[in-house]
């Protein structure tokens, strides 16, 4: 990943396919953009605007189920 002086991010080594971008910054709501198509010899551009908001916490737990009698 590279950035330029204007704040653009460039990913030059992505495999062609469909991607999701997630942008997070403390004090802002999470921005998520889905269905970003990346193909050979083509520039894919997305624009993200962060909105002020309270942070949310997501906790994911994965464990085998246990039988309780």
C-alpha positions in Angstrom: 0.0 0.0 0.0 1.2 3.5 -0.9 -0.2 6.9 -0.2 0.2 10.2 -2.1 0.4 13.8 -0.7 -3.4 14.2 -1.1 -4.3 11.2 1.0 -5.0 8.7 -1.7 -4.2 5.1 -0.9 -3.0 2.8 -3.7 -2.9 -1.0 -3.6 -0.8 -2.2 -6.5 -0.6 -5.9 -5.7 -4.3 -6.9 -5.4 -5.5 -10.0 -7.2 -8.5 -9.3 -9.5 -11.8 -10.0 -7.7 -14.4 -8.4 -5.5 -13.4 -6.7 -2.3 -14.8 -4.9 0.7 -13.0 -1.9 2.3 -13.5 -1.0 5.9 -12.3 2.4 7.3 -12.1 2.9 11.1 -10.8 5.9 13.1 -11.4 6.7 16.8 -14.3 9.1 17.3 -15.9 8.2 14.0 -18.4 5.7 12.8 -17.0 2.8 10.8 -17.4 3.1 7.0 -17.7 0.0 5.0 -17.9 -0.2 1.2 -18.7 -3.6 -0.4 -18.6 -5.0 -3.9 -15.5 -3.1 -5.1 -14.5 -4.7 -8.4 -10.8 -5.0 -9.1 -9.6 -6.0 -12.6 -6.4 -6.1 -14.6 -5.2 -2.8 -16.1 -8.1 -0.8 -14.5 -8.2 1.7 -11.7 -10.9 1.2 -9.1 -11.8 4.3 -7.1 -13.9 4.6 -3.9 -14.7 7.7 -1.9 -15.0 7.4 1.8 -16.4 10.1 4.2 -16.1 9.5 7.9 -19.0 10.6 10.1 -18.5 11.7 13.7 -20.0 9.1 16.0 -19.5 7.1 19.1 -17.4 4.0 18.8 -19.0 0.6 19.0 -17.5 -2.6 20.3 -18.1 -5.9 18.6 -17.1 -9.1 20.4 -17.1 -12.3 18.5 -16.8 -15.6 20.4 -16.3 -18.9 18.7 -16.3 -22.1 20.8 -17.7 -25.6 20.5 -21.2 -26.1 21.9 -21.5 -27.7 25.3 -24.4 -29.8 26.4 -26.0 -28.6 29.6 -28.4 -30.9 31.6 
